[in-house]
Amino acid sequence: GNIELLLSQRDATSIRFQEQIVSLTEFFQHQRVPKPLRGHILNHVHHIWRTQRGLDNAERLKMLPRETQNQVYRHLYKDSLHRCKFFEKCQDGFLDALCT
């Protein structure tokens, strides 16, 4: 049931990651991207994979109702916005709109 679904999703995500690496490698070769830049890009892609398992927040949250997604985004980003001098005097409604 649920475990099989999780495993199949993980496998599909792993396959997408591998395909992305192959695609990038082919692009690098075709476009003659310098090796230092290739390494920088691949390090970034691997970092995203390690920290997020290849899924961005929007992908992870899309199964939730929109209002619940908005609550999660507010939780994730509102403190960061409040610490920014540019946004420190903004009303919560405006910050909510920026977060979502």
Biopython code that builds the backbone (N, CA, C, O; Angstrom):
import numpy as np
from Bio.PDB.StructureBuilder import StructureBuilder

atoms = [
    (1, "GLY", "N", (0.789, -1.185, 0.000)),
    (1, "GLY", "CA", (0.000, 0.000, 0.000)),
    (1, "GLY", "C", (0.839, 1.260, 0.000)),
    (1, "GLY", "O", (1.422, 1.635, -1.017)),
    (2, "ASN", "N", (0.894, 1.906, 1.145)),
    (2, "ASN", "CA", (1.591, 3.188, 1.254)),
    (2, "ASN", "C", (3.103, 3.049, 1.063)),
    (2, "ASN", "O", (3.738, 3.902, 0.442)),
    (3, "ILE", "N", (3.671, 1.967, 1.601)),
    (3, "ILE", "CA", (5.118, 1.764, 1.467)),
    (3, "ILE", "C", (5.486, 1.536, 0.005)),
    (3, "ILE", "O", (6.484, 2.070, -0.481)),
    (4, "GLU", "N", (4.684, 0.746, -0.690)),
    (4, "GLU", "CA", (4.948, 0.525, -2.114)),
    (4, "GLU", "C", (4.882, 1.840, -2.890)),
    (4, "GLU", "O", (5.706, 2.084, -3.771)),
    (5, "LEU", "N", (3.913, 2.675, -2.567)),
    (5, "LEU", "CA", (3.779, 3.966, -3.232)),
    (5, "LEU", "C", (5.005, 4.836, -2.967)),
    (5, "LEU", "O", (5.544, 5.455, -3.884)),
    (6, "LEU", "N", (5.441, 4.879, -1.707)),
    (6, "LEU", "CA", (6.622, 5.674, -1.362)),
    (6, "LEU", "C", (7.862, 5.175, -2.091)),
    (6, "LEU", "O", (8.652, 5.971, -2.600)),
    (7, "LEU", "N", (8.032, 3.851, -2.140)),
    (7, "LEU", "CA", (9.187, 3.286, -2.837)),
    (7, "LEU", "C", (9.143, 3.584, -4.327)),
    (7, "LEU", "O", (10.168, 3.913, -4.923)),
    (8, "SER", "N", (7.978, 3.474, -4.930)),
    (8, "SER", "CA", (7.881, 3.738, -6.362)),
    (8, "SER", "C", (8.115, 5.217, -6.647)),
    (8, "SER", "O", (8.719, 5.557, -7.665)),
    (9, "GLN", "N", (7.649, 6.101, -5.772)),
    (9, "GLN", "CA", (7.891, 7.537, -5.947)),
    (9, "GLN", "C", (9.373, 7.849, -5.783)),
    (9, "GLN", "O", (9.931, 8.658, -6.523)),
    (10, "ARG", "N", (10.009, 7.197, -4.800)),
    (10, "ARG", "CA", (11.438, 7.407, -4.587)),
    (10, "ARG", "C", (12.229, 6.923, -5.793)),
    (10, "ARG", "O", (13.163, 7.588, -6.242)),
    (11, "ASP", "N", (11.851, 5.764, -6.311)),
    (11, "ASP", "CA", (12.531, 5.240, -7.489)),
    (11, "ASP", "C", (12.339, 6.168, -8.682)),
    (11, "ASP", "O", (13.288, 6.425, -9.423)),
    (12, "ALA", "N", (11.136, 6.667, -8.875)),
    (12, "ALA", "CA", (10.861, 7.582, -9.981)),
    (12, "ALA", "C", (11.664, 8.870, -9.822)),
    (12, "ALA", "O", (12.176, 9.409, -10.803)),
    (13, "THR", "N", (11.774, 9.358, -8.599)),
    (13, "THR", "CA", (12.539, 10.567, -8.338)),
    (13, "THR", "C", (14.025, 10.324, -8.595)),
    (13, "THR", "O", (14.707, 11.180, -9.159)),
    (14, "SER", "N", (14.521, 9.170, -8.187)),
    (14, "SER", "CA", (15.919, 8.823, -8.437)),
    (14, "SER", "C", (16.203, 8.727, -9.930)),
    (14, "SER", "O", (17.249, 9.173, -10.401)),
    (15, "ILE", "N", (15.284, 8.152, -10.656)),
    (15, "ILE", "CA", (15.446, 8.036, -12.107)),
    (15, "ILE", "C", (15.459, 9.417, -12.742)),
    (15, "ILE", "O", (16.284, 9.682, -13.616)),
    (16, "ARG", "N", (14.553, 10.310, -12.315)),
    (16, "ARG", "CA", (14.526, 11.674, -12.846)),
    (16, "ARG", "C", (15.844, 12.399, -12.560)),
    (16, "ARG", "O", (16.354, 13.135, -13.405)),
    (17, "PHE", "N", (16.386, 12.180, -11.361)),
    (17, "PHE", "CA", (17.660, 12.800, -11.002)),
    (17, "PHE", "C", (18.763, 12.302, -11.932)),
    (17, "PHE", "O", (19.539, 13.100, -12.459)),
    (18, "GLN", "N", (18.836, 10.992, -12.135)),
    (18, "GLN", "CA", (19.857, 10.435, -13.017)),
    (18, "GLN", "C", (19.698, 10.962, -14.445)),
    (18, "GLN", "O", (20.684, 11.279, -15.109)),
    (19, "GLU", "N", (18.458, 11.051, -14.907)),
    (19, "GLU", "CA", (18.209, 11.596, -16.245)),
    (19, "GLU", "C", (18.652, 13.050, -16.339)),
    (19, "GLU", "O", (19.189, 13.478, -17.361)),
    (20, "GLN", "N", (18.426, 13.803, -15.271)),
    (20, "GLN", "CA", (18.840, 15.203, -15.250)),
    (20, "GLN", "C", (20.362, 15.306, -15.345)),
    (20, "GLN", "O", (20.877, 16.164, -16.062)),
    (21, "ILE", "N", (21.083, 14.444, -14.632)),
    (21, "ILE", "CA", (22.547, 14.450, -14.666)),
    (21, "ILE", "C", (23.041, 14.108, -16.069)),
    (21, "ILE", "O", (23.944, 14.766, -16.586)),
    (22, "VAL", "N", (22.461, 13.096, -16.680)),
    (22, "VAL", "CA", (22.852, 12.709, -18.042)),
    (22, "VAL", "C", (22.574, 13.859, -19.006)),
    (22, "VAL", "O", (23.415, 14.185, -19.844)),
    (23, "SER", "N", (21.405, 14.470, -18.892)),
    (23, "SER", "CA", (21.041, 15.573, -19.764)),
    (23, "SER", "C", (22.012, 16.744, -19.604)),
    (23, "SER", "O", (22.446, 17.333, -20.593)),
    (24, "LEU", "N", (22.350, 17.077, -18.365)),
    (24, "LEU", "CA", (23.303, 18.158, -18.124)),
    (24, "LEU", "C", (24.675, 17.827, -18.703)),
    (24, "LEU", "O", (25.318, 18.680, -19.314)),
    (25, "THR", "N", (25.118, 16.595, -18.511)),
    (25, "THR", "CA", (26.418, 16.171, -19.026)),
    (25, "THR", "C", (26.458, 16.287, -20.548)),
    (25, "THR", "O", (27.440, 16.767, -21.114)),
    (26, "GLU", "N", (25.395, 15.850, -21.200)),
    (26, "GLU", "CA", (25.321, 15.979, -22.655)),
    (26, "GLU", "C", (25.333, 17.451, -23.063)),
    (26, "GLU", "O", (26.003, 17.824, -24.025)),
    (27, "PHE", "N", (24.608, 18.269, -22.347)),
    (27, "PHE", "CA", (24.585, 19.712, -22.622)),
    (27, "PHE", "C", (25.985, 20.306, -22.473)),
    (27, "PHE", "O", (26.438, 21.071, -23.325)),
    (28, "PHE", "N", (26.665, 19.945, -21.380)),
    (28, "PHE", "CA", (28.014, 20.449, -21.139)),
    (28, "PHE", "C", (28.940, 20.131, -22.309)),
    (28, "PHE", "O", (29.692, 20.983, -22.783)),
    (29, "GLN", "N", (28.864, 18.890, -22.756)),
    (29, "GLN", "CA", (29.735, 18.465, -23.850)),
    (29, "GLN", "C", (29.374, 19.181, -25.149)),
    (29, "GLN", "O", (30.255, 19.665, -25.859)),
    (30, "HIS", "N", (28.110, 19.248, -25.452)),
    (30, "HIS", "CA", (27.666, 19.861, -26.698)),
    (30, "HIS", "C", (27.988, 21.349, -26.744)),
    (30, "HIS", "O", (28.381, 21.879, -27.783)),
    (31, "GLN", "N", (27.816, 22.012, -25.612)),
    (31, "GLN", "CA", (28.029, 23.464, -25.545)),
    (31, "GLN", "C", (29.444, 23.843, -25.100)),
    (31, "GLN", "O", (29.774, 25.025, -24.995)),
    (32, "ARG", "N", (30.265, 22.840, -24.842)),
    (32, "ARG", "CA", (31.660, 23.053, -24.411)),
    (32, "ARG", "C", (31.741, 23.931, -23.167)),
    (32, "ARG", "O", (32.528, 24.876, -23.101)),
    (33, "VAL", "N", (30.916, 23.600, -22.193)),
    (33, "VAL", "CA", (30.914, 24.336, -20.923)),
    (33, "VAL", "C", (32.237, 24.030, -20.200)),
    (33, "VAL", "O", (32.617, 22.865, -20.082)),
    (34, "PRO", "N", (32.928, 25.049, -19.722)),
    (34, "PRO", "CA", (34.212, 24.829, -19.033)),
    (34, "PRO", "C", (34.058, 23.919, -17.816)),
    (34, "PRO", "O", (33.041, 23.954, -17.123)),
    (35, "LYS", "N", (35.085, 23.106, -17.570)),
    (35, "LYS", "CA", (35.026, 22.131, -16.475)),
    (35, "LYS", "C", (34.747, 22.754, -15.110)),
    (35, "LYS", "O", (33.961, 22.189, -14.350)),
    (36, "PRO", "N", (35.354, 23.897, -14.759)),
    (36, "PRO", "CA", (35.017, 24.480, -13.448)),
    (36, "PRO", "C", (33.529, 24.832, -13.321)),
    (36, "PRO", "O", (32.928, 24.635, -12.265)),
    (37, "LEU", "N", (32.948, 25.350, -14.395)),
    (37, "LEU", "CA", (31.526, 25.689, -14.372)),
    (37, "LEU", "C", (30.680, 24.416, -14.296)),
    (37, "LEU", "O", (29.666, 24.387, -13.598)),
    (38, "ARG", "N", (31.087, 23.375, -15.001)),
    (38, "ARG", "CA", (30.385, 22.086, -14.916)),
    (38, "ARG", "C", (30.349, 21.596, -13.474)),
    (38, "ARG", "O", (29.309, 21.179, -12.965)),
    (39, "GLY", "N", (31.511, 21.659, -12.832)),
    (39, "GLY", "CA", (31.586, 21.205, -11.438)),
    (39, "GLY", "C", (30.691, 22.008, -10.528)),
    (39, "GLY", "O", (30.025, 21.457, -9.652)),
    (40, "HIS", "N", (30.675, 23.317, -10.736)),
    (40, "HIS", "CA", (29.817, 24.196, -9.927)),
    (40, "HIS", "C", (28.343, 23.824, -10.108)),
    (40, "HIS", "O", (27.598, 23.724, -9.133)),
    (41, "ILE", "N", (27.934, 23.623, -11.346)),
    (41, "ILE", "CA", (26.537, 23.277, -11.630)),
    (41, "ILE", "C", (26.191, 21.919, -11.040)),
    (41, "ILE", "O", (25.148, 21.767, -10.405)),
    (42, "LEU", "N", (27.053, 20.933, -11.243)),
    (42, "LEU", "CA", (26.777, 19.591, -10.711)),
    (42, "LEU", "C", (26.762, 19.588, -9.193)),
    (42, "LEU", "O", (25.957, 18.880, -8.587)),
    (43, "ASN", "N", (27.641, 20.373, -8.562)),
    (43, "ASN", "CA", (27.608, 20.482, -7.097)),
    (43, "ASN", "C", (26.266, 21.033, -6.631)),
    (43, "ASN", "O", (25.701, 20.559, -5.646)),
    (44, "HIS", "N", (25.761, 22.033, -7.343)),
    (44, "HIS", "CA", (24.458, 22.609, -6.994)),
    (44, "HIS", "C", (23.343, 21.571, -7.143)),
    (44, "HIS", "O", (22.501, 21.426, -6.256)),
    (45, "VAL", "N", (23.342, 20.864, -8.245)),
    (45, "VAL", "CA", (22.309, 19.852, -8.490)),
    (45, "VAL", "C", (22.370, 18.766, -7.425)),
    (45, "VAL", "O", (21.334, 18.332, -6.920)),
    (46, "HIS", "N", (23.576, 18.325, -7.081)),
    (46, "HIS", "CA", (23.716, 17.295, -6.040)),
    (46, "HIS", "C", (23.280, 17.822, -4.675)),
    (46, "HIS", "O", (22.691, 17.086, -3.883)),
    (47, "HIS", "N", (23.565, 19.085, -4.400)),
    (47, "HIS", "CA", (23.122, 19.683, -3.134)),
    (47, "HIS", "C", (21.594, 19.679, -3.051)),
    (47, "HIS", "O", (21.026, 19.303, -2.026)),
    (48, "ILE", "N", (20.936, 20.097, -4.129)),
    (48, "ILE", "CA", (19.473, 20.087, -4.147)),
    (48, "ILE", "C", (18.963, 18.667, -3.935)),
    (48, "ILE", "O", (17.999, 18.456, -3.199)),
    (49, "TRP", "N", (19.592, 17.713, -4.565)),
    (49, "TRP", "CA", (19.172, 16.313, -4.417)),
    (49, "TRP", "C", (19.324, 15.856, -2.968)),
    (49, "TRP", "O", (18.417, 15.243, -2.404)),
    (50, "ARG", "N", (20.484, 16.161, -2.365)),
    (50, "ARG", "CA", (20.723, 15.714, -0.988)),
    (50, "ARG", "C", (19.766, 16.364, 0.004)),
    (50, "ARG", "O", (19.287, 15.709, 0.929)),
    (51, "THR", "N", (19.487, 17.651, -0.187)),
    (51, "THR", "CA", (18.678, 18.365, 0.796)),
    (51, "THR", "C", (17.178, 18.235, 0.572)),
    (51, "THR", "O", (16.396, 18.319, 1.519)),
    (52, "GLN", "N", (16.778, 18.030, -0.673)),
    (52, "GLN", "CA", (15.348, 18.009, -0.956)),
    (52, "GLN", "C", (14.889, 16.748, -1.664)),
    (52, "GLN", "O", (13.712, 16.612, -1.999)),
    (53, "ARG", "N", (15.795, 15.843, -1.890)),
    (53, "ARG", "CA", (15.487, 14.611, -2.636)),
    (53, "ARG", "C", (14.874, 14.929, -3.996)),
    (53, "ARG", "O", (14.011, 14.205, -4.493)),
    (54, "GLY", "N", (15.333, 16.012, -4.576)),
    (54, "GLY", "CA", (14.914, 16.346, -5.928)),
    (54, "GLY", "C", (13.563, 17.019, -6.048)),
    (54, "GLY", "O", (13.134, 17.348, -7.154)),
    (55, "LEU", "N", (12.891, 17.228, -4.943)),
    (55, "LEU", "CA", (11.571, 17.858, -4.990)),
    (55, "LEU", "C", (11.647, 19.257, -4.395)),
    (55, "LEU", "O", (12.274, 19.457, -3.355)),
    (56, "ASP", "N", (11.030, 20.197, -5.031)),
    (56, "ASP", "CA", (10.961, 21.518, -4.434)),
    (56, "ASP", "C", (9.732, 21.602, -3.529)),
    (56, "ASP", "O", (8.872, 20.721, -3.543)),
    (57, "ASN", "N", (9.669, 22.658, -2.757)),
    (57, "ASN", "CA", (8.559, 22.797, -1.807)),
    (57, "ASN", "C", (7.206, 22.770, -2.492)),
    (57, "ASN", "O", (6.266, 22.153, -1.992)),
    (58, "ALA", "N", (7.102, 23.433, -3.631)),
    (58, "ALA", "CA", (5.816, 23.469, -4.337)),
    (58, "ALA", "C", (5.374, 22.064, -4.731)),
    (58, "ALA", "O", (4.193, 21.730, -4.634)),
    (59, "GLU", "N", (6.314, 21.253, -5.172)),
    (59, "GLU", "CA", (5.990, 19.877, -5.562)),
    (59, "GLU", "C", (5.512, 19.074, -4.349)),
    (59, "GLU", "O", (4.560, 18.300, -4.447)),
    (60, "ARG", "N", (6.164, 19.259, -3.231)),
    (60, "ARG", "CA", (5.806, 18.520, -2.024)),
    (60, "ARG", "C", (4.448, 18.934, -1.469)),
    (60, "ARG", "O", (3.730, 18.113, -0.899)),
    (61, "LEU", "N", (4.102, 20.194, -1.634)),
    (61, "LEU", "CA", (2.888, 20.720, -1.017)),
    (61, "LEU", "C", (1.668, 20.706, -1.928)),
    (61, "LEU", "O", (0.559, 20.981, -1.470)),
    (62, "LYS", "N", (1.848, 20.394, -3.201)),
    (62, "LYS", "CA", (0.740, 20.538, -4.144)),
    (62, "LYS", "C", (-0.450, 19.643, -3.835)),
    (62, "LYS", "O", (-1.553, 19.896, -4.320)),
    (63, "MET", "N", (-0.246, 18.602, -3.037)),
    (63, "MET", "CA", (-1.367, 17.718, -2.692)),
    (63, "MET", "C", (-2.259, 18.322, -1.603)),
    (63, "MET", "O", (-3.358, 17.830, -1.350)),
    (64, "LEU", "N", (-1.779, 19.388, -0.967)),
    (64, "LEU", "CA", (-2.524, 20.022, 0.118)),
    (64, "LEU", "C", (-3.481, 21.074, -0.431)),
    (64, "LEU", "O", (-3.266, 21.609, -1.518)),
    (65, "PRO", "N", (-4.533, 21.367, 0.318)),
    (65, "PRO", "CA", (-5.417, 22.472, -0.085)),
    (65, "PRO", "C", (-4.621, 23.775, -0.147)),
    (65, "PRO", "O", (-3.643, 23.940, 0.583)),
    (66, "ARG", "N", (-5.028, 24.685, -1.003)),
    (66, "ARG", "CA", (-4.289, 25.926, -1.230)),
    (66, "ARG", "C", (-4.089, 26.727, 0.059)),
    (66, "ARG", "O", (-3.004, 27.262, 0.285)),
    (67, "GLU", "N", (-5.110, 26.814, 0.897)),
    (67, "GLU", "CA", (-4.979, 27.567, 2.148)),
    (67, "GLU", "C", (-3.930, 26.934, 3.062)),
    (67, "GLU", "O", (-3.185, 27.651, 3.730)),
    (68, "THR", "N", (-3.864, 25.627, 3.100)),
    (68, "THR", "CA", (-2.848, 24.948, 3.908)),
    (68, "THR", "C", (-1.464, 25.210, 3.325)),
    (68, "THR", "O", (-0.515, 25.438, 4.076)),
    (69, "GLN", "N", (-1.332, 25.183, 2.008)),
    (69, "GLN", "CA", (-0.065, 25.525, 1.363)),
    (69, "GLN", "C", (0.362, 26.935, 1.767)),
    (69, "GLN", "O", (1.524, 27.168, 2.100)),
    (70, "ASN", "N", (-0.583, 27.870, 1.736)),
    (70, "ASN", "CA", (-0.285, 29.254, 2.105)),
    (70, "ASN", "C", (0.209, 29.348, 3.543)),
    (70, "ASN", "O", (1.140, 30.100, 3.831)),
    (71, "GLN", "N", (-0.406, 28.589, 4.446)),
    (71, "GLN", "CA", (0.023, 28.593, 5.846)),
    (71, "GLN", "C", (1.455, 28.088, 5.973)),
    (71, "GLN", "O", (2.248, 28.644, 6.733)),
    (72, "VAL", "N", (1.784, 27.044, 5.236)),
    (72, "VAL", "CA", (3.144, 26.493, 5.275)),
    (72, "VAL", "C", (4.138, 27.522, 4.735)),
    (72, "VAL", "O", (5.188, 27.748, 5.337)),
    (73, "TYR", "N", (3.810, 28.144, 3.605)),
    (73, "TYR", "CA", (4.708, 29.146, 3.032)),
    (73, "TYR", "C", (4.910, 30.324, 3.978)),
    (73, "TYR", "O", (6.024, 30.827, 4.119)),
    (74, "ARG", "N", (3.839, 30.761, 4.621)),
    (74, "ARG", "CA", (3.974, 31.853, 5.599)),
    (74, "ARG", "C", (4.936, 31.444, 6.710)),
    (74, "ARG", "O", (5.797, 32.223, 7.119)),
    (75, "HIS", "N", (4.779, 30.213, 7.189)),
    (75, "HIS", "CA", (5.661, 29.703, 8.235)),
    (75, "HIS", "C", (7.119, 29.679, 7.763)),
    (75, "HIS", "O", (8.023, 30.043, 8.514)),
    (76, "LEU", "N", (7.339, 29.256, 6.538)),
    (76, "LEU", "CA", (8.700, 29.116, 6.023)),
    (76, "LEU", "C", (9.400, 30.451, 5.772)),
    (76, "LEU", "O", (10.600, 30.569, 6.019)),
    (77, "TYR", "N", (8.676, 31.451, 5.290)),
    (77, "TYR", "CA", (9.320, 32.647, 4.776)),
    (77, "TYR", "C", (9.064, 33.939, 5.537)),
    (77, "TYR", "O", (9.799, 34.909, 5.353)),
    (78, "LYS", "N", (8.051, 33.980, 6.380)),
    (78, "LYS", "CA", (7.666, 35.243, 7.008)),
    (78, "LYS", "C", (8.766, 35.808, 7.904)),
    (78, "LYS", "O", (9.018, 37.012, 7.869)),
    (79, "ASP", "N", (9.424, 34.974, 8.701)),
    (79, "ASP", "CA", (10.483, 35.470, 9.582)),
    (79, "ASP", "C", (11.626, 36.081, 8.780)),
    (79, "ASP", "O", (12.184, 37.108, 9.163)),
    (80, "SER", "N", (11.967, 35.446, 7.672)),
    (80, "SER", "CA", (13.038, 35.984, 6.813)),
    (80, "SER", "C", (12.654, 37.350, 6.274)),
    (80, "SER", "O", (13.484, 38.258, 6.232)),
    (81, "LEU", "N", (11.415, 37.499, 5.867)),
    (81, "LEU", "CA", (10.969, 38.795, 5.355)),
    (81, "LEU", "C", (10.983, 39.866, 6.446)),
    (81, "LEU", "O", (11.352, 41.012, 6.189)),
    (82, "HIS", "N", (10.583, 39.491, 7.660)),
    (82, "HIS", "CA", (10.570, 40.455, 8.758)),
    (82, "HIS", "C", (11.982, 40.931, 9.107)),
    (82, "HIS", "O", (12.159, 42.058, 9.569)),
    (83, "ARG", "N", (12.979, 40.086, 8.891)),
    (83, "ARG", "CA", (14.363, 40.472, 9.195)),
    (83, "ARG", "C", (14.955, 41.412, 8.146)),
    (83, "ARG", "O", (15.976, 42.052, 8.396)),
    (84, "CYS", "N", (14.338, 41.497, 7.008)),
    (84, "CYS", "CA", (14.811, 42.373, 5.939)),
    (84, "CYS", "C", (14.285, 43.787, 6.169)),
    (84, "CYS", "O", (13.076, 43.992, 6.276)),
    (85, "LYS", "N", (15.186, 44.755, 6.246)),
    (85, "LYS", "CA", (14.775, 46.138, 6.522)),
    (85, "LYS", "C", (13.737, 46.646, 5.538)),
    (85, "LYS", "O", (12.849, 47.411, 5.913)),
    (86, "PHE", "N", (13.837, 46.234, 4.298)),
    (86, "PHE", "CA", (12.909, 46.680, 3.272)),
    (86, "PHE", "C", (11.469, 46.294, 3.613)),
    (86, "PHE", "O", (10.535, 47.022, 3.277)),
    (87, "PHE", "N", (11.289, 45.151, 4.279)),
    (87, "PHE", "CA", (9.950, 44.628, 4.567)),
    (87, "PHE", "C", (9.515, 44.798, 6.022)),
    (87, "PHE", "O", (8.392, 44.430, 6.370)),
    (88, "GLU", "N", (10.378, 45.345, 6.877)),
    (88, "GLU", "CA", (10.086, 45.324, 8.312)),
    (88, "GLU", "C", (8.831, 46.107, 8.709)),
    (88, "GLU", "O", (8.236, 45.805, 9.743)),
    (89, "LYS", "N", (8.417, 47.089, 7.932)),
    (89, "LYS", "CA", (7.232, 47.871, 8.292)),
    (89, "LYS", "C", (6.004, 47.503, 7.460)),
    (89, "LYS", "O", (4.968, 48.163, 7.535)),
    (90, "CYS", "N", (6.136, 46.451, 6.676)),
    (90, "CYS", "CA", (5.010, 46.036, 5.832)),
    (90, "CYS", "C", (3.942, 45.333, 6.673)),
    (90, "CYS", "O", (4.242, 44.705, 7.688)),
    (91, "GLN", "N", (2.714, 45.451, 6.235)),
    (91, "GLN", "CA", (1.609, 44.786, 6.920)),
    (91, "GLN", "C", (1.659, 43.284, 6.650)),
    (91, "GLN", "O", (2.194, 42.835, 5.636)),
    (92, "ASP", "N", (1.091, 42.523, 7.578)),
    (92, "ASP", "CA", (1.094, 41.074, 7.462)),
    (92, "ASP", "C", (0.414, 40.587, 6.184)),
    (92, "ASP", "O", (0.868, 39.619, 5.575)),
    (93, "GLY", "N", (-0.653, 41.238, 5.778)),
    (93, "GLY", "CA", (-1.346, 40.823, 4.566)),
    (93, "GLY", "C", (-0.453, 40.884, 3.332)),
    (93, "GLY", "O", (-0.500, 40.004, 2.473)),
    (94, "PHE", "N", (0.358, 41.934, 3.257)),
    (94, "PHE", "CA", (1.292, 42.072, 2.153)),
    (94, "PHE", "C", (2.353, 40.987, 2.206)),
    (94, "PHE", "O", (2.681, 40.386, 1.183)),
    (95, "LEU", "N", (2.893, 40.731, 3.395)),
    (95, "LEU", "CA", (3.891, 39.690, 3.559)),
    (95, "LEU", "C", (3.315, 38.316, 3.249)),
    (95, "LEU", "O", (3.992, 37.470, 2.665)),
    (96, "ASP", "N", (2.069, 38.097, 3.638)),
    (96, "ASP", "CA", (1.406, 36.826, 3.303)),
    (96, "ASP", "C", (1.354, 36.641, 1.794)),
    (96, "ASP", "O", (1.615, 35.553, 1.280)),
    (97, "ALA", "N", (1.013, 37.714, 1.090)),
    (97, "ALA", "CA", (0.945, 37.635, -0.368)),
    (97, "ALA", "C", (2.310, 37.336, -0.968)),
    (97, "ALA", "O", (2.405, 36.587, -1.940)),
    (98, "LEU", "N", (3.358, 37.905, -0.410)),
    (98, "LEU", "CA", (4.708, 37.614, -0.910)),
    (98, "LEU", "C", (5.104, 36.163, -0.662)),
    (98, "LEU", "O", (5.772, 35.543, -1.489)),
    (99, "CYS", "N", (4.692, 35.637, 0.462)),
    (99, "CYS", "CA", (5.050, 34.260, 0.823)),
    (99, "CYS", "C", (4.342, 33.216, -0.045)),
    (99, "CYS", "O", (4.843, 32.110, -0.249)),
    (100, "THR", "N", (3.190, 33.586, -0.537)),
    (100, "THR", "CA", (2.422, 32.601, -1.294)),
    (100, "THR", "C", (2.445, 32.973, -2.730)),
    (100, "THR", "O", (1.857, 32.277, -3.558)),
]
sb = StructureBuilder()
sb.init_structure("model")
sb.init_model(0)
sb.init_chain("A")
sb.init_seg("    ")
for serial, (resi, resn, name, xyz) in enumerate(atoms, 1):
    if name == "N":
        sb.init_residue(resn, " ", resi, " ")
    sb.init_atom(name, np.array(xyz, "f"), 0.0, 1.0, " ", f" {name:<3s}", serial, name[0])
structure = sb.get_structure()
